[in-house]
Amino acid sequence: MADVLEINVPALSSDIQSLTGLLSSGTSELQALRESIESLSSTWSGPAHDTFYEQIAQDLTVMEEVFSSLQAYKEHMEFAVKEYNQCEQDVYDMVASISV
C-alpha cells in the first residue's frame, strides 16, 4: 500500500475549471429542458400526460441532485488546491529560512 499521496495542483486546478464550465452549461441546459417540458406539458392532457410529467419531474430532481453533488465536489477540490498551495508555500518558506 502506498505511503505517499502525490497531487498535481495545476492538473487539479484545470479539472476545477473544466468542472465549472460543465456545471454552468449543464445548469443552463437543464433550465432549457425544463422550459421545453413546460411548453410541451400544455399541449396535451390525460393519463399519459400525467405519467410523463411525473416521471420528468422525478428525473429533473435527480439531475438537480447530481449537479448539487458535483458542485460540492468542486468546492472540495477548490479547498484542496488552496490547502496544497498553502502547504507548498510553507515548505518553501521553511527551506528559504535555512541558512547554510
N, C-alpha and C positions, 0 to 999 in steps of 0.2 A: 504494500500500500504506500502511496506517495506521502512524503512528509512535507512537501513544498507545494504551494499553490502559486502559480505564476500568472500574472494578469498583464495583458497588453492594453494599457489605458487608451492609447489612440484608437485601437480597434473597438474597444468598448464605447468610446465616445462616438465613433462612426455608427455603431449599432444603435445608439440612442438617437442619433439624427435620423437614421432610416426608420426606426420605430415611430418617431414623432411624425414624420411625413405620412407613414402608413396609417397611423391613428387619425390624423387630420383628414386624409382623403377617405378613409373608411367611415368616419363620422359623417362627412358630407354625403357620401353615397347612401348611407343608412337613412339620412334625413330625406334624400331624394326618393328613396324607395318608399318610405313612409307616406310621402306626399302622393306618389303614384298609386299606392294602395288606397288612400283616402278617395282619390278620384275614381278608381275602379269600383270601390265599395258602393258608390252612389249609382252605379249603372244597372244593378240588378238586386233582387231581394229573394228571400226564400231560404229553405233549409241549407242548400248548397252554399249560399252566401254566408250564412251564419257559421257553418262549419269551417269554411275557408277563412273567414275573418278571425275566428277564434284561434285557428292554427297559426295564422300570420302574426297575430298579436303575441302568441307564445314565442314564436321564432324571433320576433323583434326584441322581445325581452331577453332572450338568450344572447342575442348579438350584443345588446347593451351591456350585459354582464361580462361578456368576453372583452369588450372594449374597456370596461372598468378594470378588469383584471390586468389587461395589458398596460393600462395607464399606471396602475400600482407597480407593476413590474418595472416600467420605465423609470418611475420615481426611485425605486430601489437601485436601479442601475446608476442613476444620477448621483445618488448618495454615495455609492461605491466609488465612483470616479472622484468625487470630492475627497473622500477619505484616503484613497490611494495617492492622489496628488499631494495631500497634506503630509502623508507618511513619507513620500519621496522627498518633499521639501525638508522635512525634519531630519531625514538621514543626510541630505546634502548639507544642511546647516551644521550637523554634528561633525561630519567629515571636514568641513571647511574650518571648524573651530579648533581642529587638532593642529598644534604647532610642532613641526618636526625640526 
